[in-house]
Amino acid sequence: MKPGIHPDYHPVVFVDGSADFELISRSTKTSNETREIDGVEHYVIRVEISSASHPFFTGQQRFVDTAGRVERFQRKYEKFYKDQAPVSTEEPADGNQAAD
């Protein structure tokens, strides 16, 4: 490794206070708060969300009602759609088709 070009790598403990969860790792991040764990000084990094508190991992994930969104959109632009001529997907009744 070339000296002087790499960032400092420190032992850290990531703390998720909402789930009472701690993860010991190494990182380039530092903080003013430190804690000694097994005789090694670790920087304490507080996080808002971790795998212990994220809804996806805890099984408390809420699903969004996409059908309600579509209906709300259609109500919002109902006047605009009424003013437009309906688009027909049917083929002409005389059987003539344009040449490719």
C-alpha positions in Angstrom: 0.0 0.0 0.0 1.2 3.5 -0.8 1.7 5.4 2.4 -0.3 8.6 3.1 -3.1 8.2 0.6 -5.6 6.0 2.6 -8.0 7.4 5.2 -7.6 6.4 8.8 -9.6 3.3 9.7 -10.8 3.1 13.3 -12.8 0.6 15.5 -16.3 1.9 15.9 -19.6 0.8 17.6 -22.8 1.7 15.8 -25.6 2.3 18.3 -29.3 2.2 17.4 -31.0 3.7 20.5 -34.5 3.0 19.3 -33.9 -0.8 19.2 -31.2 -1.1 21.9 -28.9 -2.6 19.3 -25.1 -2.2 18.9 -22.9 -3.3 16.0 -19.1 -3.4 16.4 -17.2 -2.8 13.2 -14.4 -0.6 11.7 -14.9 2.6 9.8 -13.4 5.8 8.7 -16.1 7.7 10.6 -15.3 9.1 14.0 -17.1 11.0 16.8 -16.4 12.8 20.0 -17.9 10.0 22.1 -15.8 6.8 22.7 -16.3 3.6 24.6 -13.9 0.9 25.6 -14.9 -2.6 24.5 -12.7 -5.6 25.3 -9.8 -3.2 26.1 -10.0 -1.4 22.7 -11.2 2.2 22.5 -14.1 2.5 20.0 -15.8 5.6 18.5 -19.5 5.6 19.2 -21.6 6.4 16.0 -25.3 6.8 16.8 -27.7 5.8 13.9 -31.4 6.3 13.6 -32.2 3.1 11.8 -30.5 -0.3 11.7 -31.5 -3.8 10.8 -32.9 -4.2 14.3 -35.4 -1.3 13.8 -36.0 -1.0 10.1 -39.6 -2.1 9.2 -38.4 -4.3 6.3 -36.3 -6.5 8.6 -38.7 -6.4 11.6 -41.7 -7.6 9.5 -43.7 -4.5 10.3 -43.5 -3.1 6.8 -46.6 -1.3 5.5 -47.7 -1.6 1.9 -48.9 1.4 0.0 -52.4 1.2 -1.6 -51.5 1.9 -5.3 -55.1 1.4 -6.4 -56.1 4.3 -4.2 -53.4 6.5 -5.8 -54.8 5.7 -9.3 -58.3 6.5 -8.3 -57.2 9.8 -6.7 -55.3 10.7 -9.9 -58.3 10.0 -12.1 -60.6 12.1 -9.9 -58.1 14.9 -10.0 -57.9 15.0 -13.8 -61.5 13.9 -14.4 -62.4 17.2 -16.1 -59.3 17.0 -18.4 -60.2 13.4 -19.5 -63.9 14.4 -20.2 -62.7 17.2 -22.5 -60.6 14.8 -24.5 -62.0 12.7 -27.3 -62.0 9.0 -26.4 -59.1 7.0 -28.0 -60.4 3.9 -29.8 -58.2 0.8 -30.0 -60.6 -1.0 -32.4 -59.7 -1.5 -36.1 -61.7 0.4 -38.8 -65.0 -1.2 -39.7 -64.4 -1.1 -43.5 -61.4 -3.5 -43.2 -58.9 -1.2 -44.8 -55.5 -1.2 -43.2 -52.6 1.0 -43.9 -49.7 -0.6 -45.8 -46.5 -1.2 -43.9 
